[in-house]
């Protein structure tokens, strides 16, 4: 998770107006992967209802991305004040 959060932090630290796309794009990618996994399980007949928990990882990523973006914007503001 940290490997994906560092680019989100860096983008929001350098260009804070890109915070929304920096969070939405990787979050969408993780939800798309989870949806693909669930579809494959259901198509193969192995779906037992527990595969929905694959979204928990995506929700965790979304939370980490939001925190990384908030820290990036905060550090951008502090850096801007220091100048």
KAMO-V239231 format. One record per residue. RES is the residue in three letters. PHI is phi in degrees with one decimal (* if undefined). NEAR is the number of other ideal C-beta (glycine too) atoms within 10 Angstrom. Layout:
BEGIN
res->RES phi->PHI near->NEAR
res->RES phi->PHI near->NEAR
END
This chain:
BEGIN
res->UNK phi->* near->12
res->UNK phi->-65.3 near->8
res->UNK phi->-63.0 near->6
res->UNK phi->-87.2 near->15
res->UNK phi->-78.7 near->19
res->UNK phi->-63.6 near->11
res->UNK phi->-62.9 near->13
res->UNK phi->-64.6 near->25
res->UNK phi->-61.5 near->20
res->UNK phi->-65.2 near->13
res->UNK phi->-64.0 near->19
res->UNK phi->-72.1 near->25
res->UNK phi->-75.8 near->20
res->UNK phi->-92.4 near->12
res->UNK phi->-131.9 near->13
res->UNK phi->-65.0 near->17
res->UNK phi->-73.5 near->9
res->UNK phi->-98.7 near->15
res->UNK phi->-65.9 near->21
res->UNK phi->-65.2 near->10
res->UNK phi->-63.5 near->12
res->UNK phi->-66.0 near->22
res->UNK phi->-91.2 near->22
res->UNK phi->-70.3 near->12
res->UNK phi->-63.5 near->13
res->UNK phi->-69.0 near->19
res->UNK phi->-66.3 near->20
res->UNK phi->-59.6 near->12
res->UNK phi->-62.4 near->13
res->UNK phi->-69.4 near->20
res->UNK phi->-69.1 near->17
res->UNK phi->-65.9 near->11
res->UNK phi->-63.2 near->14
res->UNK phi->-63.3 near->20
res->UNK phi->-65.3 near->13
res->UNK phi->-64.1 near->11
res->UNK phi->-62.0 near->14
res->UNK phi->-63.1 near->16
res->UNK phi->-61.4 near->12
res->UNK phi->-67.4 near->12
res->UNK phi->-62.1 near->16
res->UNK phi->-67.3 near->12
res->UNK phi->-67.6 near->9
res->UNK phi->-84.5 near->8
res->UNK phi->89.4 near->7
res->UNK phi->-92.6 near->9
res->UNK phi->-68.7 near->14
res->UNK phi->-122.6 near->9
res->UNK phi->98.6 near->6
res->UNK phi->-81.6 near->8
res->UNK phi->-68.2 near->16
res->UNK phi->-64.2 near->12
res->UNK phi->-67.4 near->10
res->UNK phi->-67.2 near->17
res->UNK phi->-74.0 near->16
res->UNK phi->-62.0 near->10
res->UNK phi->-62.6 near->15
res->UNK phi->-65.4 near->18
res->UNK phi->-65.3 near->13
res->UNK phi->-63.0 near->12
res->UNK phi->-60.5 near->21
res->UNK phi->-59.0 near->18
res->UNK phi->-65.0 near->12
res->UNK phi->-63.7 near->18
res->UNK phi->-64.9 near->25
res->UNK phi->-64.0 near->15
res->UNK phi->-65.6 near->14
res->UNK phi->-63.4 near->26
res->UNK phi->-67.0 near->22
res->UNK phi->-63.7 near->14
res->UNK phi->-65.3 near->15
res->UNK phi->-63.4 near->24
res->UNK phi->-67.1 near->16
res->UNK phi->-61.7 near->13
res->UNK phi->-69.8 near->15
res->UNK phi->-64.8 near->16
res->UNK phi->-65.5 near->12
res->UNK phi->-65.2 near->10
res->UNK phi->-66.7 near->11
res->UNK phi->-68.3 near->9
res->UNK phi->-65.2 near->7
res->UNK phi->-69.7 near->6
res->UNK phi->-78.0 near->4
END
